[in-house]
Amino acid sequence: MAYVPTYARQEALACGPSYAPPDTDPRIPMSDGGSPRPAKRRREDPDSGSASGPSAPSSSSRNGGATVSMDTPIVPSIFGVTARNEFTERVGGFIMAHCRGRRDVEIEIKLGTQHAPGAEAAHRVRLPSLSEIILPPDYPMGAFTSTLTKHNHKWLNEVLNKQVEAAAGTPHPLRYRRERQIDESHRTRAGKVRVSREMENGKAGRVIAVVRKSRLGDLNVVSPNEAFDWRISCNVEEPVEIDLESLGEPESSRQKDRLSYRHQLCQVDLTAVTPRDRTGHVGPMSFELEVEVRDAPALIAEGEKDAAGQPNRFEEMLQSILDTVRILVKNAVPQ
């Protein structure tokens, strides 16, 4: 059965999967085996009876005899306004639905790979789409792997460093800093707690933060033309007051070497992660990139104004953040 959007589903629909299969054989190009293109219909000329179409105005009558030069402002549409970007509107609705009225909210976007559903589906999901697509929350899919390769990490580091130089002296420069820290995970009566410490001479030092992180929701975006997909996540990072001496040894830890690039609305974190389990065994290094909204309360406040029909910059702010992600994805080479 073909996919039916949630809002359009009726009780009369037969039980069973609501989606078409989301994946095909990765060895076969998506264009193979598709339906043939329908033949073009001939249009009848009402005067001659021959195949034609409605009489078209001449080029001079279409543009009033004027041409559009490079200096002429382009009208957004025949209505004089720009249509609202549906993609951005959907993302905004997702953020407001999960974050509205909450404290200590974190909004982040990670690059990664969306896998096909099924325990044995190790390859990236393939969908019948020629452009980026937001997956419905109940769409059947496999794991999202938020990792890059060392090559991706190095390349994006160079791309961002060049932008630091290019943006120097502008009203909104891209500021860079390097951070080394270790995140220790502890199981407590209050739930799982993360203790973040500065790294000093290769060892855990001063405590930066103690938080309890709760996932509110994810929105997955598949980019079939690019090397990576991306996931928008809303979380709560609640500060916790706890006796650190009573925690004992952590269940696991993640040592992070982070390159942080801060801009007007968002921060890009490019991180090399070295995991360590409870026994002290060191796992393989992994690489991550995430874009975090710097001031989530300010973004949500603009969303509140938008919901109330008041003047706001909600869509404009979101568009800037999403375009940052898109440009990073386009610059992430696949090797």
C-alpha positions in Angstrom: 0.0 0.0 0.0 1.3 3.4 -0.9 2.2 5.8 1.9 -0.7 7.8 3.3 0.1 10.9 5.4 -1.1 10.7 9.0 -3.5 13.6 8.6 -5.2 11.9 5.6 -5.6 8.4 7.1 -9.0 7.1 7.7 -10.3 4.3 9.9 -11.6 2.6 6.8 -8.1 1.9 5.6 -7.1 -1.7 5.7 -4.7 -2.8 8.4 -1.1 -3.3 7.3 1.9 -1.2 6.4 1.1 2.4 5.5 4.3 2.8 3.4 5.7 1.6 0.2 9.1 -0.3 0.6 11.6 2.4 1.4 14.6 0.6 0.0 15.7 -1.0 -3.3 18.6 -3.1 -4.3 21.6 -0.7 -4.0 23.3 -2.4 -7.0 20.5 -1.1 -9.3 20.3 2.6 -10.2 17.1 4.2 -9.0 16.2 5.1 -12.6 16.0 1.4 -13.6 12.8 -0.5 -13.6 10.7 2.7 -13.2 7.4 3.4 -14.9 7.8 4.6 -18.5 7.2 8.3 -19.1 3.7 8.9 -20.4 3.4 10.0 -24.0 2.7 13.7 -24.4 -0.9 14.4 -25.3 -1.6 16.4 -28.4 -3.6 19.5 -28.0 -6.2 20.4 -30.6 -6.2 23.8 -32.3 -9.8 25.0 -32.1 -9.5 26.8 -35.4 -7.7 24.2 -37.6 -8.3 21.0 -35.7 -4.6 20.3 -35.8 -2.4 19.4 -32.8 -1.5 22.7 -31.2 -2.3 24.6 -28.0 -4.0 27.8 -27.0 -2.7 30.8 -28.9 0.3 32.0 -27.1 1.1 35.7 -26.8 4.1 36.9 -28.7 7.3 37.6 -26.8 6.8 41.3 -27.0 3.3 41.0 -25.5 4.4 38.7 -22.8 7.0 41.1 -21.4 5.4 44.3 -22.5 8.2 44.9 -25.0 10.7 45.2 -22.1 13.6 43.0 -21.2 14.9 42.2 -17.7 18.4 43.5 -17.3 20.8 42.5 -14.5 20.0 45.8 -12.7 16.3 45.2 -12.7 14.9 44.0 -9.3 13.1 40.7 -9.7 9.6 40.6 -8.2 9.2 37.7 -5.8 6.1 36.4 -7.6 3.1 37.7 -9.6 1.6 38.4 -6.1 4.6 40.5 -5.0 5.4 38.2 -2.1 7.6 35.1 -1.5 5.9 31.8 -0.7 6.7 30.4 2.7 9.4 27.7 2.6 7.5 24.5 3.5 10.7 22.6 4.5 11.6 25.4 7.0 8.0 25.6 8.2 8.0 21.8 8.9 11.3 22.1 10.9 9.9 25.1 12.8 6.7 23.2 13.7 8.8 20.2 14.9 11.0 22.4 17.1 8.0 24.3 18.6 6.0 21.1 19.2 8.9 19.7 21.3 10.5 22.7 22.9 7.7 25.2 23.6 7.3 25.9 27.3 10.4 23.9 28.3 13.6 25.0 30.1 17.2 23.9 29.4 16.5 23.0 25.8 19.2 22.0 23.3 18.6 22.0 19.5 21.3 20.4 17.5 21.7 19.0 13.9 24.1 16.1 13.3 25.6 14.9 10.0 25.5 11.2 9.4 24.0 8.3 7.4 20.4 7.1 7.5 20.3 3.3 7.1 17.7 1.2 5.5 15.3 -0.7 7.8 16.0 -4.3 8.8 18.6 -5.9 11.1 20.9 -6.8 8.1 20.5 -3.5 6.2 24.0 -2.0 6.5 23.7 0.2 3.5 22.3 3.7 3.3 18.6 4.1 2.7 17.4 4.9 -0.8 14.1 6.7 -1.4 12.3 7.8 -4.6 13.3 11.4 -4.3 15.6 13.7 -6.3 16.1 16.2 -3.5 16.4 16.4 0.3 13.4 15.0 2.0 12.1 15.1 5.6 11.0 11.6 6.7 7.7 11.3 8.6 8.3 10.4 12.3 6.6 7.0 11.8 8.4 6.1 8.6 10.1 2.7 8.9 13.8 3.2 8.9 17.0 1.7 10.3 19.7 3.3 12.5 21.1 6.8 12.0 24.9 6.8 12.3 26.2 10.2 13.2 29.9 9.6 12.2 32.2 10.9 9.6 35.5 9.5 8.3 38.9 11.0 9.3 39.1 12.3 5.7 35.7 14.1 6.1 36.9 15.5 9.4 40.1 16.9 7.9 38.4 18.3 4.8 35.7 20.1 6.8 38.3 21.4 9.2 40.0 23.1 6.2 36.7 24.4 4.8 35.8 26.0 8.2 39.3 27.4 8.7 39.1 29.1 5.3 35.8 30.6 6.3 37.2 31.9 9.5 39.7 33.9 7.4 37.1 35.0 4.9 34.7 36.2 7.6 37.4 38.2 9.5 36.4 41.8 9.7 32.8 41.3 8.8 29.9 42.3 11.1 29.5 38.6 12.1 32.9 36.9 12.0 33.3 33.1 12.5 35.2 32.7 15.8 37.3 29.6 16.4 38.5 27.8 19.5 39.7 24.4 20.5 38.4 22.5 23.5 39.6 19.2 25.0 37.2 17.6 27.5 36.0 14.2 28.8 32.4 13.2 29.3 31.9 10.6 32.0 28.6 8.7 32.2 27.3 7.6 35.6 24.2 5.7 36.6 22.4 7.2 39.6 19.1 6.9 41.3 18.1 10.1 39.5 18.9 8.5 36.2 21.9 8.7 33.8 24.1 11.7 34.6 26.9 13.1 32.4 29.9 14.8 34.1 32.0 16.9 31.8 35.5 17.8 32.8 38.3 19.8 31.2 41.3 17.8 30.0 44.5 18.9 31.7 47.8 17.2 30.5 45.8 14.3 29.2 43.9 13.8 32.4 40.4 14.8 33.7 40.5 18.1 35.5 38.0 20.8 36.5 34.3 20.0 36.3 32.6 22.0 33.5 29.0 20.7 33.9 26.9 18.0 35.4 23.7 17.3 33.4 20.9 14.8 32.9 20.1 14.6 29.1 16.6 13.7 27.9 15.7 13.2 24.2 12.6 15.0 23.2 12.4 14.1 19.5 14.3 13.6 16.2 13.6 14.7 12.7 15.5 12.9 10.0 16.5 14.4 6.6 17.7 12.3 3.8 19.9 14.0 1.1 20.2 11.6 -1.8 22.5 13.8 -3.8 25.0 14.3 -1.0 27.5 12.2 0.9 25.6 12.6 4.2 22.1 12.9 5.6 21.3 14.8 8.8 19.2 14.6 11.9 17.6 17.5 13.9 17.3 16.7 17.6 15.6 18.5 20.4 16.9 17.6 23.9 16.7 18.8 27.5 20.0 19.2 29.3 19.0 19.7 32.9 21.7 20.8 35.4 22.1 18.3 38.3 23.4 19.0 41.7 25.1 15.9 43.1 27.9 14.8 45.3 30.6 13.9 42.8 32.6 12.0 45.4 29.7 9.5 45.7 29.6 8.7 42.0 32.5 6.3 41.9 34.0 5.1 38.6 32.0 6.0 35.4 30.2 3.4 33.3 31.9 4.8 30.2 33.6 7.9 29.0 34.2 9.9 25.8 37.3 11.9 25.4 36.7 14.8 23.0 39.0 16.9 21.0 36.7 19.6 19.7 37.1 22.3 17.1 34.4 24.8 17.7 33.3 27.5 15.2 30.9 30.1 16.6 28.7 32.4 14.4 25.7 34.7 14.9 23.0 32.0 15.4 24.7 28.7 15.5 27.9 26.9 16.5 29.6 24.2 14.4 31.4 21.5 16.5 33.8 19.2 14.7 34.9 16.6 17.2 37.3 13.6 17.4 36.0 11.2 20.0 37.9 8.4 21.8 35.6 6.1 23.8 36.5 4.1 26.9 34.4 1.5 28.6 34.1 0.6 32.3 37.1 -1.7 32.2 39.3 1.1 30.7 39.3 -0.5 27.3 39.9 2.2 24.6 37.7 1.9 21.5 38.4 3.2 18.0 38.3 7.0 17.4 35.3 8.4 15.7 34.5 11.8 14.1 31.4 13.9 14.4 30.0 17.2 13.2 27.0 18.9 14.8 25.5 22.3 14.4 24.0 23.6 17.6 21.6 26.6 18.0 23.4 29.0 20.2 20.4 30.6 21.8 17.5 28.1 21.7 15.2 30.3 24.0 15.6 33.2 21.6 14.6 31.1 18.7 11.6 29.6 20.5 10.5 33.1 21.6 10.4 34.1 17.9 8.4 31.0 17.2 5.9 32.1 19.9 5.5 35.4 18.1 5.0 33.6 14.8 2.3 31.4 16.3 0.6 34.5 17.7 0.7 36.3 14.3 3.1 38.9 15.5 6.1 40.3 13.6 9.0 37.9 14.0 12.2 36.5 12.6 11.6 32.9 13.3 11.7 31.6 9.7 14.6 33.9 8.8 16.7 32.6 11.7 15.8 28.9 11.0 16.6 29.4 7.3 20.1 30.7 8.2 20.8 27.7 10.4 19.5 25.1 7.9 21.5 26.7 5.1 24.6 26.4 7.2 23.9 22.7 7.5 23.2 22.3 3.8 26.5 24.1 2.8 28.4 21.8 5.2 26.8 18.7 3.7 27.6 19.9 0.2 31.2 20.4 1.2 31.6 17.0 2.9 33.4 14.8 0.4 32.3 11.2 0.4 35.7 9.5 0.9 
